């Protein structure tokens, strides 16, 4: 007998659910840092209880069958089961806070309940950090920002604001078959060429995690990228990440010529309610280039062709076609795509609120995203924007990537260096 009101999981959601195991958590995590006047636990529970009807996805749990899982209403849904308090102990500090966040991240969400939880970490002086874990099968980064706008922010932004930027146009038409074949061949070469180097973050991952965070000024970085190289803000993000990776590798392994990174691309349409709707493309980060401007120009050349040729959309179409015609071939391509030779690090960048926001009057002082690492990928970097700042979250297996805080420091130093070379300083 089927569950009443059941919504079958989509292919992307089911694939993410199947990835979770004893050493990989299936959730993402949003860190909402609130200033003085942060709501109490009871006030936060009341707020979410009043608004939860606007986000029905968060009142559904897993049901259906193992062959076809589905989201079904949780008849016993209780906000108090999902919103609780965490303690830092006697000596609160940034290090202790990040260690507690890492401990929470390592825990698994209860599959007998809707797959999300908020832990409130109180700060001295009346502030707090909301550690919001959301299973990735339930929501990707874009959907999570929509949930936050509905559930937490005092004033919901205008339609579409803070939930994403303009989406790429669909792939262009090709006037003849020969050109179309050449286009597809070039796409396959760009996406599946692989790396000549073994990824420095490749290894057997365990259950422990270490987290680090960083921030950079969005507006000045955007202006610096445009002035120095005619590049975009996303190019600047990848360039400063490349500079940070270069610094870290020089202290550990010596410099490498390049590292391939995976860049997720949102395929959400404005106003859609899909939990997961994204694709990606891969680019080489030129770690051998020390000069920040030359590195930015090289990154811009790499990303420009992928945008012009709509590689992320092409990959989405190829994956869908393979899934329709051959499950075995689709699984093989997915294994190739997930290889550490295909990419070393996943670097996601999700637009958050374009203007300052607050929760029950307490200003949101920072907004970080922490994403889970993958098999044989010991490092993950997630970026989210809030007003005029970019916030970076680093998640690593400490047995493969030690001193992850050096990567966070490197991003801030590289951003300052790029801005300092421009008139945006």
C-alpha positions in Angstrom: 0.0 0.0 0.0 1.5 3.4 -1.0 1.9 6.3 1.3 -0.8 8.9 1.1 0.6 12.2 -0.4 3.9 10.5 -1.3 6.3 12.4 -3.6 8.8 10.1 -5.3 12.4 11.2 -5.0 13.9 12.5 -8.3 17.0 10.8 -9.8 19.3 13.5 -8.4 17.8 13.2 -4.9 18.0 9.4 -4.9 21.6 9.4 -6.1 22.6 11.7 -3.3 20.7 9.6 -0.7 22.5 6.5 -1.9 26.0 8.1 -1.4 25.6 8.4 2.3 27.5 5.8 4.3 29.4 5.4 7.6 32.2 7.7 6.4 30.2 10.2 4.2 27.4 12.4 5.6 24.7 13.3 3.1 24.0 16.7 4.4 25.1 20.3 3.8 25.4 22.8 6.6 24.6 26.5 6.8 26.3 28.5 9.6 24.1 31.6 10.4 26.1 33.9 12.7 23.7 36.2 14.7 24.8 39.3 16.5 23.6 40.6 19.9 20.0 40.1 20.6 19.9 36.6 19.0 16.6 34.8 19.8 16.3 32.3 22.5 15.8 28.6 21.7 12.1 28.9 22.5 11.7 32.1 20.3 13.5 30.4 17.4 11.2 27.3 17.7 8.1 29.6 17.8 9.3 31.5 14.7 10.0 28.3 12.7 6.7 26.8 13.9 4.8 29.8 12.6 6.5 29.7 9.2 7.0 26.0 8.5 3.9 25.7 6.4 5.6 27.9 3.8 8.3 25.2 3.4 6.3 21.9 3.4 9.5 20.1 2.2 10.8 20.3 5.7 7.8 18.5 7.2 8.2 15.4 5.0 10.3 12.3 5.8 11.5 9.4 3.8 9.0 6.7 3.0 8.0 4.6 0.0 10.1 1.5 -0.8 13.8 0.9 -1.1 13.4 0.6 -4.8 11.4 3.9 -5.0 11.9 6.1 -2.0 9.5 9.0 -1.6 8.9 12.0 0.6 5.9 11.5 2.8 4.2 13.7 5.4 5.5 13.3 8.9 2.3 12.9 11.0 4.3 13.4 14.2 6.3 16.5 13.0 7.5 18.6 16.0 9.7 21.6 15.6 11.3 20.9 19.0 12.8 17.7 17.6 14.6 19.6 14.9 15.7 22.8 16.7 17.9 22.3 19.8 20.8 23.8 21.7 24.5 22.8 21.6 27.1 23.7 24.2 30.7 25.0 23.8 31.8 24.2 27.3 33.8 26.3 29.8 36.2 28.0 27.3 34.3 29.4 24.3 36.6 30.5 21.5 36.5 30.5 17.7 38.5 27.2 17.7 36.1 25.6 20.1 33.2 26.8 18.1 34.5 25.3 14.9 35.3 22.1 16.6 31.7 21.9 17.9 30.4 22.6 14.4 32.6 19.8 13.0 31.3 17.4 15.7 27.8 18.3 14.7 28.6 17.9 11.0 29.9 14.4 11.6 26.6 13.2 13.1 23.9 11.7 10.9 20.4 13.1 10.5 17.6 10.7 11.7 16.0 9.1 8.7 12.9 8.5 10.6 12.2 12.2 10.7 12.4 15.1 8.2 16.1 15.4 7.2 17.1 18.6 8.8 18.2 20.0 12.1 19.2 23.4 13.6 21.6 23.4 16.6 21.9 26.8 18.4 25.4 27.5 19.6 25.3 30.4 22.0 28.1 33.1 22.0 29.2 35.3 24.8 27.5 38.7 24.6 24.2 37.5 23.3 25.1 36.3 19.9 24.7 32.8 18.5 25.5 30.6 15.6 22.7 28.5 14.0 24.2 25.3 12.7 21.6 24.2 10.1 22.1 20.8 8.6 20.0 19.9 5.6 20.2 16.6 3.8 21.5 17.2 0.2 18.7 14.9 -1.1 16.3 17.4 0.3 17.9 20.6 -1.0 20.9 21.9 -2.9 22.5 25.3 -2.2 20.0 27.3 -4.1 17.0 25.6 -2.5 18.5 26.0 0.9 18.7 29.8 0.4 15.0 29.7 -0.5 14.3 27.8 2.7 16.2 30.3 4.8 14.3 33.2 3.3 11.0 31.6 4.0 11.9 30.2 7.5 14.4 32.6 9.1 14.9 36.1 7.6 12.8 38.8 9.0 11.9 40.4 5.7 11.8 38.0 2.7 13.6 39.5 -0.3 11.7 40.3 -3.5 10.9 37.4 -5.8 14.2 35.8 -7.0 16.4 38.0 -4.8 19.0 36.1 -2.9 17.9 32.8 -4.4 20.2 32.9 -7.4 21.4 34.9 -10.3 20.5 34.8 -14.0 20.6 31.3 -15.3 22.6 30.4 -18.4 20.6 30.2 -21.6 20.1 26.8 -23.1 22.7 25.5 -25.5 22.6 27.2 -28.9 21.5 25.5 -32.0 24.2 24.2 -34.4 23.5 24.7 -38.1 25.0 21.4 -39.3 25.8 18.0 -38.1 29.6 18.4 -38.6 29.8 21.4 -36.4 27.6 19.7 -33.8 29.9 16.7 -33.7 32.9 18.9 -33.3 31.2 20.8 -30.5 30.4 17.6 -28.7 33.9 16.3 -29.2 35.4 19.5 -27.7 33.0 19.3 -24.8 34.0 15.7 -24.0 37.7 16.6 -24.3 37.3 19.5 -21.8 35.2 17.6 -19.3 36.7 14.1 -19.4 40.4 14.8 -20.2 41.4 14.0 -16.6 44.6 15.2 -14.9 48.2 14.2 -15.4 48.7 14.6 -11.7 47.4 12.6 -8.8 45.3 14.9 -6.7 47.0 16.0 -3.5 43.7 15.5 -1.7 43.2 11.9 -3.0 43.0 9.2 -0.3 40.8 7.0 1.7 38.6 9.3 3.8 37.5 8.6 7.4 34.7 9.9 9.6 36.4 12.9 11.2 36.1 16.4 9.8 37.9 19.7 10.4 36.3 23.0 9.4 37.7 26.5 8.6 36.0 29.7 7.5 37.0 32.8 5.7 35.5 36.0 4.3 36.2 38.5 1.5 34.7 41.8 0.3 32.4 41.0 -2.6 32.1 44.4 -4.2 35.8 45.2 -4.2 36.7 41.8 -5.4 34.2 42.0 -8.3 35.6 45.5 -9.3 39.2 44.3 -9.1 38.5 41.3 -11.3 36.8 43.4 -13.9 39.5 46.1 -13.8 42.5 43.9 -13.8 41.4 41.1 -16.3 37.9 41.8 -17.6 37.0 38.8 -15.4 33.9 38.0 -13.3 33.5 37.6 -9.6 33.3 33.8 -10.0 36.6 33.9 -11.8 38.1 35.9 -8.9 36.8 33.3 -6.5 38.5 30.5 -8.4 41.7 32.5 -8.8 42.0 33.3 -5.1 41.2 29.7 -4.2 44.0 28.7 -6.7 46.4 31.0 -4.9 45.4 29.5 -1.5 45.9 26.0 -2.8 49.3 27.0 -4.1 50.3 28.3 -0.8 49.1 25.2 1.1 50.8 22.8 -1.4 54.1 24.7 -1.2 54.1 24.1 2.5 53.3 20.4 2.1 54.2 18.9 -1.2 55.8 21.5 -3.3 54.0 23.4 -6.1 52.0 21.6 -8.9 51.4 22.8 -12.4 47.6 22.8 -12.2 44.7 21.2 -10.3 41.3 20.4 -11.8 38.4 21.7 -9.8 34.7 21.0 -10.2 32.4 24.0 -10.4 28.7 23.3 -9.7 26.3 25.3 -11.8 22.7 25.9 -10.7 20.1 25.0 -13.3 17.2 26.2 -11.2 14.6 28.4 -12.9 13.3 31.4 -11.1 10.4 30.4 -8.9 10.9 26.6 -9.2 10.6 24.4 -6.1 13.0 21.7 -7.1 15.2 20.4 -4.2 18.2 19.6 -6.5 18.7 21.0 -9.9 22.3 21.6 -10.8 25.1 20.4 -13.1 28.8 21.3 -13.2 31.9 21.9 -15.4 35.5 21.3 -14.6 38.4 23.7 -15.0 42.1 23.6 -14.5 43.5 26.0 -11.9 47.0 27.2 -12.8 48.8 26.7 -9.5 52.1 27.3 -11.3 51.3 31.0 -11.8 52.4 33.1 -8.9 51.3 36.5 -10.2 47.7 37.1 -9.1 46.6 39.0 -12.2 48.1 36.5 -14.6 46.5 33.7 -12.7 43.1 35.5 -12.9 43.5 36.0 -16.6 44.2 32.3 -17.0 41.2 31.3 -15.0 39.0 33.7 -17.0 40.2 32.0 -20.3 39.3 28.6 -18.8 35.8 29.5 -17.7 34.9 31.7 -20.7 34.8 28.8 -23.2 32.8 26.6 -20.8 30.2 29.4 -20.4 30.1 30.2 -24.1 29.8 26.5 -25.0 27.2 25.8 -22.2 29.2 22.9 -20.9 27.2 22.5 -17.7 23.9 22.2 -19.7 25.5 19.9 -22.2 26.6 17.6 -19.3 23.1 17.7 -17.9 21.6 16.7 -21.2 24.2 13.9 -21.8 23.6 12.5 -18.3 19.8 12.5 -18.8 20.1 10.8 -22.2 22.4 8.1 -20.8 20.0 7.5 -17.9 17.1 7.0 -20.4 19.0 4.6 -22.6 21.6 2.7 -20.5 21.7 2.6 -16.7 25.0 0.7 -16.8 26.6 3.3 -19.1 25.3 6.2 -17.0 26.8 4.5 -13.9 30.1 4.1 -15.6 30.2 7.8 -16.7 29.3 8.8 -13.1 32.2 6.8 -11.7 34.5 8.5 -14.2 33.2 11.9 -13.3 33.8 11.2 -9.6 37.3 10.1 -10.0 40.0 12.2 -8.2 41.8 12.2 -11.6 38.8 14.1 -13.0 38.8 16.7 -10.3 40.7 17.4 -7.1 38.4 19.8 -5.3 34.7 20.8 -5.6 34.3 24.6 -5.3 30.7 25.7 -5.2 29.5 29.3 -5.2 25.8 30.0 -4.3 24.3 33.5 -4.2 22.8 34.4 -0.9 20.7 37.4 0.2 21.7 40.6 -1.7 20.9 42.8 1.2 21.6 42.5 5.0 19.1 40.2 6.8 18.1 39.5 10.4 16.4 36.9 12.5 13.9 38.3 15.0 15.8 41.5 15.0 19.2 40.1 15.4 21.5 40.9 12.4 23.0 38.1 10.5 26.7 38.9 10.7 28.0 36.1 8.6 26.6 33.2 6.5 28.9 30.2 5.7 28.1 27.0 3.9 29.9 23.7 4.7 29.5 20.9 2.2 30.5 17.3 2.6 33.6 15.9 1.0 33.4 12.8 -1.3 35.0 9.5 -1.9 38.8 10.0 -2.4 38.3 13.8 -2.2 39.6 15.0 1.2 38.7 18.7 0.7 35.6 20.6 -0.2 35.2 24.4 -0.5 31.8 26.1 -0.5 31.2 29.8 -1.0 28.0 31.8 -0.3 27.3 35.5 -0.5 25.5 37.8 1.9 25.1 41.5 1.1 28.6 42.8 0.2 30.6 39.8 1.5 31.6 36.4 0.3 31.9 33.7 2.9 34.1 30.6 2.4 33.6 27.3 4.2 36.3 24.6 4.1 35.6 21.0 5.1 38.4 18.4 5.2 39.4 15.0 6.4 42.2 16.0 8.8 44.1 12.7 8.1 44.4 13.8 4.4 44.4 17.6 4.7 46.0 19.0 7.8 46.0 22.7 8.8 42.8 23.4 6.8 42.9 26.8 8.5 45.9 27.7 6.3 43.6 27.4 3.3 41.1 29.8 4.9 43.9 32.3 5.7 45.3 31.9 2.2 42.0 32.9 0.6 41.8 36.1 2.6 45.4 37.0 1.8 44.9 36.3 -1.9 41.7 38.4 -2.0 43.5 41.3 -0.3 46.4 41.0 -2.7 44.2 41.1 -5.8 42.2 44.0 -4.5 45.4 45.8 -3.6 46.7 45.6 -7.2 43.6 47.4 -8.4 41.8 50.7 -7.8 39.2 48.9 -5.8 41.2 49.0 -2.6 
